[in-house]
Amino acid sequence: MHLLGRHRTTVVGGAMAFAVLTPAAIVPATSAHAATTITVAADGSGNYTTVQTALAAASSGTVINIKPGTYHGQVSISSGKSGITLQGTTGNSADIVITGSTPASTAGTAGSATVLNSAKDTTVKGLTIANTYAAHDSQALALYAGGDRQVYRNVRLLGYQDTFLSWGGTGSSQVRQYVYKSYIEGAVDFIYGNGALVIDSTTIRSLDRGSTNNGYITAAATNAANPYGILITRSTLTSSAAARTVALGRCWHAGGAADAIGQVLVRDSTLGGHIRQAGAWQDMGGFSWRTCRFSEYGNSGAGASTGTGDRPQLSSATAANYTAQRYLAGSDGWNPVQ
């Protein structure tokens, strides 16, 4: 992973004017504030045939409905397009697929992302985002979430290495994202970054690499100034990989930064037998996992801690301060939690 030098062992004043309105000039107040809605359909039955052309035409607050189909090519939501909603029209996320196959080895981290979402207050729901790069020798992002207060509901995020990146800002500028009732798939560091990211009521599937080391679910680089990093809650961790061959995460000091001390909590979730007992948390780039803030609370399933491995557990009193709402509140009290 190359982001920030990530190391592998393998970002009219004046006078007031008055006007008299005739009845014909009076517009209902609601119409002045109604969101613009446009439709994307690959078969030409909508306003646009690609998601990117629809985004180019959209303004802040536009709702973009996407009809069933496979949409090839990368999509970028710029920071100036705040409040955009992208939504599939069927409610089945498998019906609408945005897909690319670009690796970071040729395009860089952001350039590899099938969807690069840099805008704040966006909502994405009812669709699939995939990066199908098959060589498995490079990071290849499905989603780069780089804006604050982003919500993802009923989405499928499919990749192999570095599927989902939450990245941007430290301290009070840290970005926040909420993922709910979704599906995330990958093998190596496939949920990672320095944002405040809550993954709630979601299936997280580790791919089988056919190895005694079947990868790592998370790689957090949370800045020391931020108490909250990645929270996985009320979710299911699953895999067809061999028992005790998948780590919950490893410690990413992005660019070798000493103050990138990742924070990950897995709580109130069901863990499959693929999760390691010993070695559930792993070192990375010469840094011990103990330099990061890794813990669990209230998990169940065959992969939950048996007390025989090195699996730090929160106390009930401490866990009360590590809820989804706390991770996302920031200074403005944002609370999208379902």
Solvent accessible surface area in square Angstrom, and as a share of the most:
residue,aa,sasa,rsa
1,M,3,0.02
2,H,116,0.52
3,L,18,0.09
4,L,88,0.44
5,G,40,0.39
6,R,9,0.03
7,H,102,0.45
8,R,61,0.22
9,T,95,0.55
10,T,148,0.86
11,V,83,0.47
12,V,192,1.10
13,G,71,0.69
14,G,77,0.74
15,A,105,0.82
16,M,154,0.69
17,A,95,0.74
18,F,176,0.73
19,A,91,0.70
20,V,145,0.83
21,L,109,0.54
22,T,81,0.47
23,P,120,0.75
24,A,104,0.80
25,A,49,0.38
26,I,106,0.54
27,V,100,0.58
28,P,91,0.57
29,A,77,0.60
30,T,109,0.64
31,S,61,0.39
32,A,78,0.61
33,H,157,0.70
34,A,72,0.56
35,A,63,0.49
36,T,78,0.45
37,T,77,0.45
38,I,23,0.12
39,T,29,0.17
40,V,0,0.00
41,A,0,0.00
42,A,54,0.42
43,D,119,0.62
44,G,47,0.45
45,S,69,0.44
46,G,25,0.24
47,N,96,0.49
48,Y,68,0.26
49,T,71,0.41
50,T,61,0.35
51,V,3,0.01
52,Q,68,0.30
53,T,68,0.39
54,A,0,0.00
55,L,3,0.01
56,A,78,0.60
57,A,61,0.47
58,A,8,0.06
59,S,70,0.45
60,S,65,0.42
61,G,30,0.29
62,T,1,0.00
63,V,33,0.19
64,I,0,0.00
65,N,30,0.15
66,I,0,0.00
67,K,70,0.30
68,P,70,0.44
69,G,25,0.24
70,T,68,0.40
71,Y,15,0.06
72,H,153,0.68
73,G,37,0.36
74,Q,78,0.35
75,V,8,0.04
76,S,49,0.32
77,I,1,0.00
78,S,57,0.37
79,S,82,0.53
80,G,61,0.58
81,K,40,0.17
82,S,28,0.18
83,G,27,0.26
84,I,1,0.00
85,T,23,0.13
86,L,2,0.01
87,Q,42,0.19
88,G,13,0.12
89,T,68,0.39
90,T,68,0.40
91,G,52,0.50
92,N,78,0.40
93,S,10,0.06
94,A,49,0.38
95,D,50,0.26
96,I,0,0.00
97,V,28,0.16
98,I,1,0.00
99,T,14,0.08
100,G,12,0.12
101,S,63,0.41
102,T,35,0.20
103,P,14,0.09
104,A,7,0.06
105,S,72,0.46
106,T,113,0.66
107,A,46,0.35
108,G,35,0.33
109,T,14,0.08
110,A,44,0.34
111,G,31,0.30
112,S,0,0.00
113,A,2,0.02
114,T,0,0.00
115,V,1,0.01
116,L,43,0.21
117,N,0,0.00
118,S,41,0.26
119,A,0,0.00
120,K,109,0.46
121,D,48,0.25
122,T,1,0.01
123,T,31,0.18
124,V,1,0.01
125,K,75,0.32
126,G,5,0.05
127,L,0,0.00
128,T,0,0.00
129,I,1,0.01
130,A,5,0.04
131,N,8,0.04
132,T,83,0.49
133,Y,47,0.18
134,A,79,0.61
135,A,62,0.48
136,H,87,0.39
137,D,106,0.55
138,S,6,0.04
139,Q,1,0.00
140,A,6,0.05
141,L,0,0.00
142,A,0,0.00
143,L,0,0.00
144,Y,18,0.07
145,A,0,0.00
146,G,22,0.21
147,G,4,0.04
148,D,40,0.21
149,R,71,0.26
150,Q,0,0.00
151,V,12,0.07
152,Y,1,0.00
153,R,69,0.25
154,N,55,0.28
155,V,1,0.01
156,R,69,0.25
157,L,0,0.00
158,L,38,0.19
159,G,9,0.09
160,Y,36,0.14
161,Q,17,0.08
162,D,0,0.00
163,T,0,0.00
164,F,0,0.00
165,L,0,0.00
166,S,1,0.01
167,W,14,0.05
168,G,10,0.10
169,G,32,0.31
170,T,65,0.38
171,G,27,0.26
172,S,121,0.78
173,S,77,0.50
174,Q,21,0.10
175,V,11,0.06
176,R,19,0.07
177,Q,0,0.00
178,Y,0,0.00
179,V,0,0.00
180,Y,34,0.13
181,K,124,0.52
182,S,12,0.08
183,Y,51,0.19
184,I,0,0.00
185,E,30,0.14
186,G,0,0.00
187,A,1,0.01
188,V,9,0.05
189,D,0,0.00
190,F,0,0.00
191,I,0,0.00
192,Y,0,0.00
193,G,1,0.01
194,N,9,0.05
195,G,1,0.01
196,A,1,0.01
197,L,0,0.00
198,V,0,0.00
199,I,0,0.00
200,D,0,0.00
201,S,33,0.21
202,T,3,0.02
203,T,46,0.26
204,I,0,0.00
205,R,73,0.27
206,S,0,0.00
207,L,35,0.18
208,D,71,0.37
209,R,87,0.32
210,G,71,0.68
211,S,47,0.30
212,T,117,0.68
213,N,48,0.24
214,N,1,0.00
215,G,0,0.00
216,Y,25,0.10
217,I,1,0.00
218,T,1,0.00
219,A,0,0.00
220,A,0,0.00
221,A,4,0.03
222,T,0,0.00
223,N,27,0.14
224,A,50,0.39
225,A,70,0.54
226,N,9,0.04
227,P,74,0.46
228,Y,38,0.14
229,G,0,0.00
230,I,1,0.01
231,L,0,0.00
232,I,1,0.00
233,T,10,0.06
234,R,121,0.44
235,S,5,0.03
236,T,59,0.35
237,L,1,0.01
238,T,47,0.27
239,S,29,0.19
240,S,82,0.53
241,A,12,0.09
242,A,60,0.46
243,A,76,0.59
244,R,130,0.47
245,T,11,0.06
246,V,1,0.00
247,A,0,0.00
248,L,2,0.01
249,G,0,0.00
250,R,7,0.03
251,C,0,0.00
252,W,3,0.01
253,H,9,0.04
254,A,9,0.07
255,G,41,0.40
256,G,32,0.30
257,A,39,0.30
258,A,84,0.65
259,D,72,0.37
260,A,7,0.05
261,I,44,0.22
262,G,0,0.00
263,Q,8,0.03
264,V,0,0.00
265,L,0,0.00
266,V,1,0.00
267,R,31,0.11
268,D,61,0.32
269,S,4,0.02
270,T,64,0.37
271,L,0,0.00
272,G,21,0.20
273,G,29,0.28
274,H,6,0.03
275,I,1,0.00
276,R,47,0.17
277,Q,7,0.03
278,A,72,0.56
279,G,27,0.26
280,A,0,0.00
281,W,5,0.02
282,Q,49,0.22
283,D,81,0.42
284,M,4,0.02
285,G,26,0.25
286,G,81,0.78
287,F,57,0.24
288,S,45,0.29
289,W,32,0.11
290,R,157,0.57
291,T,59,0.35
292,C,12,0.07
293,R,74,0.27
294,F,10,0.04
295,S,12,0.08
296,E,1,0.00
297,Y,53,0.20
298,G,50,0.48
299,N,28,0.14
300,S,61,0.39
301,G,42,0.40
302,A,80,0.62
303,G,1,0.01
304,A,14,0.11
305,S,38,0.25
306,T,79,0.46
307,G,65,0.62
308,T,112,0.65
309,G,20,0.19
310,D,62,0.32
311,R,13,0.05
312,P,46,0.29
313,Q,96,0.43
314,L,37,0.18
315,S,63,0.41
316,S,77,0.50
317,A,82,0.63
318,T,54,0.31
319,A,1,0.01
320,A,62,0.48
321,N,65,0.33
322,Y,54,0.20
323,T,42,0.24
324,A,11,0.09
325,Q,81,0.36
326,R,114,0.42
327,Y,5,0.02
328,L,0,0.00
329,A,32,0.25
330,G,54,0.52
331,S,121,0.78
332,D,77,0.40
333,G,50,0.48
334,W,38,0.13
335,N,92,0.47
336,P,17,0.11
337,V,28,0.16
338,Q,105,0.46
